[in-house]
Amino acid sequence: MKAAGGTLALALGLAVAGCEAAPATVTFADASITLPGDPIDLPEGPGRQAVVENCTACHSPSTMLQQPRVSREKWEDIARKMIAVYKAPVDPAAIPAIADYMVAVQADQTAP
């Protein structure tokens, strides 16, 4: 039993000794990156300004233009979700214009 107790005492002693050691020095350095610009621009159309003012802070034009084609109602739901879930700075009054624009742009993309 003494051997087991001695081993435990040794382990506790080493653990406590480790707590008394000085913390390691951590140095942080400033860094920055420059992301490439989005080569795609949003096409002209009614509601474009609402999309630029409310959506482009978080979404690039190419990302927006690659979304699956959905209904106007679904676009309105998506915009409301951005506000409620992600706290996006979207003006609720702009949601109808955003939805109209996205539906029109997607229709133009699939037109022959």
N, C-alpha and C positions, 0 to 999 in steps of 0.2 A: 504494500500500500504506500510505503514511503516513496518508492520510485515514481508511482503515478502522481502523487502529490507534488513531488519535486519537479516533475515534468510540467505539471500545470502551473506551478509557481514560476518556472523558468519562462513558459510561454506568456504568462501575464506580465512578467517583468519586461520581456522584450517588447510587448505591445505597448506598455506604458512608456518605455524608453523611446519608442517611435513617435509617440505623441508629443514628446518634448523637443523633437527636432524642429529646426526652423523651416517654415514653409518654403517651397521652391519659388524662385522669382519668375513671374510671368510678365512678358513684355508684349504689348499689343502694338501693331503698326497699322497706320492708315493705308487703305488700298482703295483703288477705284477701277472700274472697268467701263469701257464704252461699248454699248451694244450697237449693232448695226441698225440702220434705219429700216423701216418696213418699206420694201420697194412697191407695194401695192397701195393705192389710195382708194378711198370710198367713192363709188360712182355718184354723180350728181343725181338728185331726185328729191321729191318732197319728203321732208323729215330728216334729211341728211344732217342738218345743223343740230337737231336734237340728239342724234347719234354721236356726232363729234363732241358735243358739250357734255354728254352724260356717260358715254361708253368707252371712249378712247383713252381715258386715264388708266384703265385696267386692261383693255383689249386692243390688240393691233388690228388694223383693217383686214389683213390677211386671215387672222383668226376668226374675225366676225364673218367674213365672206365664205369661210369653209364649213360653217355650221350646217347641220342637217336641215332640210326644208321642213318647216312646221307651219302650223296655222297661225293666224293673227292672234287668236286667243292664247295659244301656247307662248308666243313671243311676249305677250302681256304678262303671263304667269312667270316667265323667265325674268323679266325686268323687275317684277315685284319680289321675286326670290332674291335677286341681287341686293335689293334694299333690305329686306327682312333678315336674311341669313348672313350675308357678307358685309352688311352695313355700307353698301356702295353709295356714293354721293349722287344718286340719281333723283332728279326732280320727278315726283309722282305725276305731275301734270304733263310731263313729256312722254309718258309711257305710250299713249295712243300713237303719237308721231313716230316713236321708235319702232313700234310694232308694224305700222303701215310701211315704213321705209324698208325694214328687213324682209317683209313679205314681197314687196315690189322688186327689191334687188334679187331675191332668190328666184322670183318668177322670170326676171330678165336673164339670169344665168342659165336657166334650163330651156329658154326659148330657142327654137331652131334657128 
